[in-house]
Amino acid sequence: MAIGYVLINVQPGTEQKVYHDVKALPHVTDATVLFGDHDLIVKLEANDLATIAKAVVEHIRSVEGVVTTKTLAGADLD
């Protein structure tokens, strides 16, 4: 199982809409609105990192209001 976290910046005033839109996307298991350098953090789970990358490029970045994303890959240390 691969886990990724995506830090998202959105257009001002679109935080709630983007939050709800992103939560409904495939592979998204959690989303939280943030205060600070980024507007949202989203957790994705999939069979591999390629699927997570594809979800970010094809789904998250296409959500209206998303300006930038930064993807962090989780490491399995077991």
C-alpha positions in Angstrom: 0.0 0.0 0.0 1.3 3.4 -1.0 0.4 6.6 0.9 0.8 10.2 -0.4 0.1 13.6 1.1 -0.8 16.5 -1.1 -0.4 20.1 0.0 -2.8 22.3 -2.0 -3.0 26.0 -2.5 -6.3 27.4 -3.8 -7.7 30.6 -5.2 -8.9 32.8 -2.3 -12.5 32.1 -1.3 -12.6 28.6 -2.8 -11.3 26.7 0.2 -14.7 25.1 1.1 -15.6 24.1 -2.5 -12.2 22.6 -3.2 -12.3 20.8 0.1 -15.6 19.1 -0.7 -14.7 18.4 -4.3 -11.3 16.8 -3.4 -12.8 14.6 -0.6 -15.0 13.0 -3.3 -12.1 12.0 -5.5 -10.8 8.4 -5.9 -8.0 7.4 -3.5 -8.6 10.3 -1.2 -9.0 9.0 2.4 -8.7 12.3 4.3 -8.6 16.0 3.8 -8.1 18.9 6.2 -8.3 22.7 5.7 -5.1 24.4 6.9 -4.0 27.8 8.0 -0.5 28.9 7.0 1.6 28.3 3.9 -0.9 25.8 2.4 -4.7 25.8 2.3 -5.4 22.0 2.4 -3.7 18.7 3.0 -5.0 15.6 1.4 -4.1 12.0 2.2 -4.2 9.5 -0.7 -3.9 5.7 -0.5 -3.4 3.4 -3.5 -1.6 0.2 -4.5 1.5 2.1 -5.7 3.0 5.5 -6.0 2.3 5.7 -9.7 -1.5 5.5 -9.0 -1.1 8.3 -6.5 0.8 10.5 -9.0 -1.9 9.8 -11.6 -4.6 10.8 -9.1 -2.8 14.1 -8.4 -2.3 15.0 -12.0 -5.6 13.8 -13.4 -8.0 14.5 -10.6 -6.7 16.9 -7.9 -5.1 19.4 -10.2 -8.2 19.5 -12.4 -10.4 20.7 -9.5 -11.6 24.2 -10.1 -9.9 26.6 -7.7 -6.7 24.5 -7.2 -3.7 26.7 -7.9 -0.6 24.6 -6.9 0.1 21.2 -5.4 3.0 19.6 -3.6 3.0 15.8 -3.3 4.8 14.0 -0.5 5.3 10.2 -0.7 5.0 8.3 2.4 7.7 5.7 3.3 7.0 2.2 4.5 9.9 1.4 7.0 8.7 -2.1 7.9 
